[in-house]
Amino acid sequence: MKAMVLKQLCDLKEHQTPLELMEVPVPVPGDKEILLKVSACGVCHTELDEIEGRTPPPYLPVIPGHQVVGRVHTVGSNVQQLKPGDRVGVAWIFSACGTCKFCRSGHENLCPDFEATGRDANGGYAEYMTVSEDFAYRIPNAFSDLQAAPLLCAGAIGYRSLRLTGLEDGQRLGLTGFGASGHLVLKMARFRYPDTDVFVFARSAEERAFALELGAVWAGETSERAPCKLDSIIDTTPAWLPVVEALANLDAGGRLVINAIRKEGDKQSLLQLDYPQHLWQEKEIKSIANITRADVLEFMDLAAEMNLTPEVQVFALEQANEALVELKTGRIHGAKVLKID
């Protein structure tokens, strides 16, 4: 089968073709696994974190990709819930132990044995992949394969981020960064909290214009101050400076939710933190770590209910490097998805 394979870590600014198109054996499913014939796979910023070593794979080579949609090709001997031909998706959570205190309490995203699709196990930048049936999700008929792919990460992690803001209808929400996850969160917020005004901070004029098209009441640069203080802000950027700027835009008692698996190297921006301006008056900072299966299932139901269709840019499997470089350089308009024939 064809696959785009990561063989070594690198800086995409210096090496813009980190993935190599290769012919590799079709994987064989285990007893509880399915073999998935992949039709679409979203391209996520987390792949940049993997390739550049901020959250490196435990072994190389590895096939990235964790927003996977396809059809069950064959099943292992103990698979009970799925059959050949079923359309399913695979998200960032590839497996968890199921027995630790986090798994037992519904926080399997914090499991010490958490494994991530496309990092700890081969993912969806390929024609086929295997996964346990317990970590595959039926895709609602409302979505095409290309539309469903970004919902499995950008959408599901955005849903978790929005839920963990503790936002109430009528409170003011800020979004810092406006890529694949940000634009889906804006749509969700407008659906779930119709009396909530959404303010967007984004680095490019194109992103800001896009946010206004989707219903933001205001859009400005990351360093700008919103016209009023905000009750909650979700940060989806890879940098530290937007965190500092977001804290300055929070109202007293507000919460900043950081939706990023890693931050990049501008740590000097943290020296700008001023306790009275940024942290005093009981402001909170909460990070998002991974997602649970419940997040994916609840979000997919919500997405179908509200007919949430992401804006999608389509690339061929062989163009995965091009899509990653565009993501790295900030050429973002909605979500990037690989179409795999």
C-alpha positions in Angstrom: 0.0 0.0 0.0 1.0 3.6 -0.4 1.8 5.6 2.7 3.5 8.9 3.6 6.1 7.9 6.2 8.1 9.9 8.7 11.6 8.5 8.9 13.4 11.2 10.9 12.6 14.3 12.9 13.4 17.7 11.3 12.6 21.4 11.3 10.1 22.2 8.5 11.7 25.6 7.9 14.8 23.8 6.8 13.4 20.6 5.4 10.0 20.9 3.7 9.6 17.3 2.6 9.7 15.4 5.9 7.5 12.6 4.7 8.4 10.1 2.1 5.9 8.3 -0.2 6.6 4.6 0.2 5.1 1.2 -0.6 4.7 -0.7 2.7 2.9 -3.9 3.6 -0.8 -3.7 4.3 -1.2 -4.2 8.1 -2.9 -7.3 9.5 -5.6 -6.7 12.1 -5.3 -8.4 15.5 -8.2 -10.3 17.2 -10.0 -7.1 18.4 -8.9 -4.9 15.5 -10.3 -3.8 12.2 -8.4 -3.2 9.0 -9.6 0.2 7.7 -9.4 1.2 4.0 -8.7 4.9 4.4 -10.6 7.4 2.3 -9.7 10.7 4.0 -7.3 12.0 6.7 -7.2 15.4 8.2 -3.9 17.3 8.5 -3.4 18.7 12.0 -0.9 21.0 13.7 0.0 18.2 16.0 1.7 16.5 13.1 4.1 19.5 13.0 4.8 18.9 16.7 5.6 15.2 16.0 7.8 16.0 13.0 9.7 18.8 14.7 10.2 16.8 17.9 8.0 18.6 20.4 5.9 15.5 20.9 8.1 12.9 19.1 7.0 9.4 18.1 8.5 6.7 20.4 9.9 5.0 17.3 10.6 5.7 13.7 9.6 5.2 10.9 5.9 6.0 11.6 2.9 6.9 9.5 1.3 10.1 10.9 -2.4 11.1 10.7 -5.1 11.0 13.4 -8.3 12.3 11.7 -9.1 9.2 9.7 -12.2 8.2 7.8 -12.7 5.0 5.9 -14.5 1.8 5.6 -14.0 -1.5 7.4 -12.2 -3.9 5.0 -11.7 -6.9 7.2 -12.1 -7.7 10.9 -10.3 -9.7 13.5 -11.7 -12.9 15.0 -13.1 -11.2 18.1 -14.6 -8.1 16.6 -18.2 -7.8 17.7 -19.5 -4.4 16.8 -18.3 -3.7 13.3 -18.4 -5.5 10.0 -16.9 -5.0 6.5 -18.3 -2.0 4.7 -19.1 0.0 7.8 -17.9 3.6 7.6 -15.9 4.7 10.7 -13.5 7.2 11.9 -10.4 7.2 14.1 -9.3 10.1 16.3 -6.2 11.0 18.3 -7.0 8.5 21.1 -5.7 5.2 19.7 -5.8 3.3 23.0 -5.8 3.6 26.8 -5.4 0.9 29.5 -9.0 1.0 30.7 -8.1 0.1 34.3 -6.3 3.0 35.8 -8.0 5.7 38.0 -8.2 8.0 35.0 -9.9 5.5 32.7 -12.3 4.4 35.4 -13.4 8.0 36.1 -13.9 8.8 32.4 -10.7 10.7 32.1 -8.9 8.2 29.8 -7.2 11.2 28.0 -5.0 11.3 31.1 -4.2 7.6 31.2 -0.4 7.0 31.7 -0.6 4.4 28.9 -2.5 6.7 26.5 -1.4 6.0 22.9 -2.0 8.5 20.1 -2.9 7.6 16.5 -0.2 8.5 14.1 2.4 9.0 16.8 2.5 5.9 19.0 0.9 3.8 16.3 0.7 4.1 12.6 -2.1 6.5 11.4 -4.1 7.5 8.4 -1.6 9.0 5.9 -1.9 5.7 4.2 -4.3 3.5 2.2 -4.9 1.2 5.1 -4.5 1.2 8.9 -5.5 -1.0 11.8 -7.2 0.0 15.1 -9.1 -1.6 17.9 -12.9 -1.6 17.2 -13.2 0.1 20.7 -11.5 3.2 19.3 -13.4 3.4 16.0 -16.5 5.6 15.6 -19.4 5.3 13.2 -19.7 8.5 11.1 -23.1 10.1 10.8 -24.6 10.1 7.3 -24.8 13.9 7.4 -21.1 14.2 6.5 -19.0 13.2 3.5 -15.7 11.5 4.2 -13.8 14.8 3.6 -16.1 16.8 5.9 -16.0 14.2 8.7 -12.2 13.9 8.9 -11.4 17.3 10.6 -14.4 16.7 12.9 -12.5 13.9 14.6 -9.8 16.1 16.0 -10.2 19.8 15.3 -13.9 19.4 16.0 -13.8 17.0 19.0 -10.9 18.8 20.8 -12.7 22.1 20.1 -15.8 20.6 21.7 -13.8 19.6 24.8 -12.2 23.1 24.9 -15.6 24.8 24.7 -17.1 22.6 27.3 -14.2 23.2 29.7 -14.5 26.9 29.5 -17.6 26.6 31.7 -19.2 29.2 29.5 -22.8 30.2 30.1 -25.1 31.6 27.4 -24.7 35.4 27.2 -21.1 35.4 28.5 -18.4 36.7 26.1 -16.0 34.2 24.4 -12.7 34.9 22.8 -10.9 32.7 20.3 -7.1 33.1 19.9 -6.0 31.6 16.6 -8.5 30.7 13.9 -7.4 27.6 12.1 -9.2 24.3 11.7 -10.4 24.0 15.4 -11.1 27.7 15.8 -13.6 28.0 13.0 -15.5 24.9 14.2 -15.6 26.3 17.8 -17.1 29.5 16.6 -19.9 27.6 14.8 -20.5 25.5 17.9 -20.5 28.5 20.2 -23.1 30.3 18.1 -25.3 27.2 18.1 -25.0 26.3 21.8 -24.9 29.8 23.2 -27.0 32.0 20.9 -26.7 35.1 23.2 -22.9 34.9 23.5 -20.7 37.3 21.5 -17.6 35.8 20.0 -14.4 37.8 19.6 -11.5 36.4 17.5 -7.8 37.2 17.6 -5.8 36.1 14.6 -2.5 36.9 13.0 -3.7 37.3 9.4 -6.3 39.6 7.8 -7.7 36.6 5.9 -8.4 34.7 9.1 -10.0 37.8 10.7 -12.2 38.3 7.7 -13.2 34.6 7.7 -14.1 34.9 11.4 -16.4 37.8 10.7 -18.0 35.9 7.9 -18.8 33.1 10.3 -20.4 35.4 12.8 -17.7 36.8 15.1 -18.8 40.2 16.4 -15.2 41.5 16.4 -11.8 40.3 15.0 -8.4 41.8 15.7 -4.8 41.0 15.8 -3.4 38.8 18.6 -1.9 41.9 20.3 -5.0 44.0 20.2 -7.4 44.6 23.1 -11.0 43.5 22.5 -13.6 46.3 23.0 -14.6 44.7 26.3 -13.3 42.1 28.8 -14.0 38.5 28.0 -15.4 35.8 30.3 -13.5 32.9 28.6 -10.9 32.6 25.9 -9.8 29.5 24.0 -6.2 29.6 22.7 -5.4 27.3 19.8 -2.0 28.8 18.8 1.4 27.1 18.9 3.0 30.1 20.6 3.3 31.7 24.1 2.8 35.3 23.2 -1.0 34.8 22.4 -1.4 33.3 25.9 0.0 36.5 27.5 -2.2 38.7 25.3 -5.2 36.6 26.0 -4.8 36.9 29.8 -4.8 40.7 29.4 -8.2 40.4 27.6 -9.8 38.2 30.3 -12.2 39.7 32.8 -11.9 39.1 36.5 -12.6 35.4 37.3 -12.3 34.5 33.6 -10.8 31.3 32.3 -8.2 30.8 29.6 -8.3 27.3 28.0 -5.1 26.3 26.2 -5.9 23.9 23.4 -2.4 22.9 22.3 -0.5 19.7 22.8 2.8 21.7 22.8 4.0 25.3 22.5 6.9 26.3 20.4 10.0 28.2 21.3 9.0 31.8 22.1 9.3 31.3 25.9 10.8 34.8 26.2 7.3 36.1 25.7 6.4 34.8 29.2 8.7 37.5 30.6 6.0 40.0 29.7 3.7 38.5 32.3 2.6 41.1 34.8 0.8 39.6 37.8 -1.7 42.5 38.4 -2.6 42.8 34.7 -2.5 39.1 33.6 -3.2 36.8 36.5 -4.7 38.7 39.5 -8.4 38.7 40.3 -8.8 35.0 40.2 -8.1 34.4 36.5 -7.7 30.7 35.6 -5.5 28.9 33.1 -6.6 25.4 32.1 -4.8 23.1 29.6 -6.5 20.5 27.3 -4.8 17.1 27.2 -5.9 14.8 24.4 -9.5 13.7 24.1 -11.7 10.9 25.3 -14.0 8.5 23.3 -16.9 10.3 25.0 -15.7 13.6 23.5 -15.7 12.2 20.0 -19.1 10.5 20.4 -20.8 13.5 22.0 -19.3 15.9 19.5 -20.3 13.8 16.4 -23.9 13.8 17.6 -23.8 17.6 18.1 -22.2 18.1 14.7 -24.9 16.1 13.0 -27.6 17.9 15.0 -26.4 21.4 14.0 -25.3 20.3 10.5 -21.7 21.4 11.2 -19.8 21.3 8.0 -16.1 22.4 8.2 -14.5 24.4 5.5 -12.1 22.0 3.8 -9.0 22.3 1.5 -8.4 19.0 -0.3 -4.9 17.5 -1.0 -3.9 14.2 -2.5 -2.0 11.8 -0.3 1.2 12.6 -2.2 0.7 16.3 -1.3 0.9 15.7 2.4 4.2 17.6 2.7 2.7 20.6 0.9 -0.3 20.7 3.2 2.1 20.5 6.3 4.2 23.4 5.0 1.1 25.5 4.4 0.1 24.8 8.0 3.5 25.7 9.3 3.6 29.0 7.4 0.1 30.0 8.4 -1.7 29.6 5.1 -4.9 28.4 6.8 -8.5 28.6 5.6 -10.5 26.0 7.4 -9.2 22.5 7.6 -6.7 20.6 5.3 -7.7 17.1 4.4 -5.9 14.4 2.4 -8.1 12.5 -0.1 -6.9 8.9 -0.4 -8.2 6.9 -3.3 
